[in-house]
Amino acid sequence: MNLTDWIVILAVALMTIAFFCMRAPTAWSLENRMRRLTGTRLLAQAAIALWSALLLLQRGVFSPDDIAGQRPAPHVVLACALMLAVAACYWSVRGARLLKPRQLFATPGR
């Protein structure tokens, strides 16, 4: 895939996140709007990190041509992609947790 295809995929993912997460009623409090904004930001960070990890894998391991005239070691590329994927998982869990509405009354022991 060309780099242009990768950029289009990233743009579509970010627009989808923005469309589904940024809709907030105007009657919400400032705290709820800030939670929603922070959750959206974390999901966007997760999408960018996962996109970067996949691009790194495709360009570093599975591409027959070299990156800037050099061929990186596969274990270095895999380690970097794994770190990006772990960060993406963490950010997506935290962002999804912030997007959920807060509970008013929590039952203890559950």
C-alpha positions in Angstrom: 0.0 0.0 0.0 1.1 3.5 -0.7 1.6 6.1 2.0 -1.4 8.0 0.6 -3.6 5.0 1.4 -2.3 4.9 4.9 -3.0 8.6 5.4 -6.6 8.2 4.1 -7.2 5.3 6.5 -5.9 7.5 9.4 -8.1 10.4 8.3 -11.2 8.2 8.1 -10.5 6.7 11.6 -10.0 10.1 13.2 -13.2 11.6 11.5 -15.2 8.6 12.7 -13.9 9.0 16.3 -14.7 12.7 16.2 -18.2 12.1 14.8 -19.3 9.5 17.3 -17.5 10.9 20.4 -17.8 14.7 20.2 -21.6 14.9 20.2 -22.5 16.3 23.6 -25.7 18.1 24.6 -25.3 21.7 25.5 -27.1 21.1 28.8 -24.2 19.0 30.1 -22.0 20.4 32.9 -18.5 21.5 32.2 -17.1 18.5 34.0 -19.0 16.0 31.8 -18.0 17.9 28.6 -14.4 17.8 29.7 -14.6 14.1 30.4 -16.0 13.6 26.9 -13.3 15.7 25.3 -10.6 13.9 27.2 -12.0 10.5 26.3 -12.2 11.5 22.6 -8.6 12.7 22.8 -7.5 9.4 24.2 -9.3 7.4 21.6 -7.7 9.6 18.9 -4.3 9.0 20.4 -5.0 5.2 20.4 -6.0 5.3 16.8 -2.8 7.2 15.8 -0.6 4.8 17.9 -2.2 1.7 16.3 -2.0 3.2 12.9 1.7 4.0 13.5 2.4 0.5 14.7 0.7 -1.1 11.6 2.6 1.3 9.3 5.8 0.5 11.0 5.2 -3.2 10.6 4.3 -2.9 7.0 7.2 -0.6 6.1 9.8 -2.2 8.3 9.1 -5.9 8.1 6.8 -6.8 5.2 8.0 -4.3 2.6 10.7 -5.5 0.2 12.3 -2.0 -0.2 14.5 -0.4 2.4 13.6 2.6 4.6 15.8 5.5 3.6 18.4 3.1 2.2 18.7 1.1 5.4 17.1 -2.1 6.6 16.2 -2.1 10.3 16.5 -5.3 12.3 13.2 -7.1 12.5 13.3 -7.5 16.2 13.7 -3.7 16.7 10.8 -3.0 14.4 8.6 -5.6 16.2 9.6 -4.2 19.7 8.7 -0.7 18.6 5.4 -1.8 17.1 4.6 -3.8 20.2 5.2 -0.7 22.4 2.9 1.4 20.2 0.2 -1.3 20.3 0.4 -1.5 24.1 0.1 2.3 24.3 -2.9 2.1 21.9 -4.6 -0.5 24.0 -4.1 1.5 27.2 -5.3 4.7 25.7 -8.4 3.1 24.2 -9.4 1.5 27.6 -8.9 4.7 29.4 -10.8 6.7 26.7 -13.7 4.3 26.7 -13.9 4.4 30.4 -14.1 8.2 30.3 -16.8 8.2 27.6 -19.1 6.1 29.8 -21.6 8.1 31.9 -20.7 8.3 35.6 -22.7 6.2 38.1 -24.6 8.2 40.7 -25.0 5.4 43.2 -22.5 2.6 43.1 -23.2 -0.6 45.0 -20.3 -1.7 47.2 -18.8 -5.2 46.7 -19.4 -5.4 42.9 
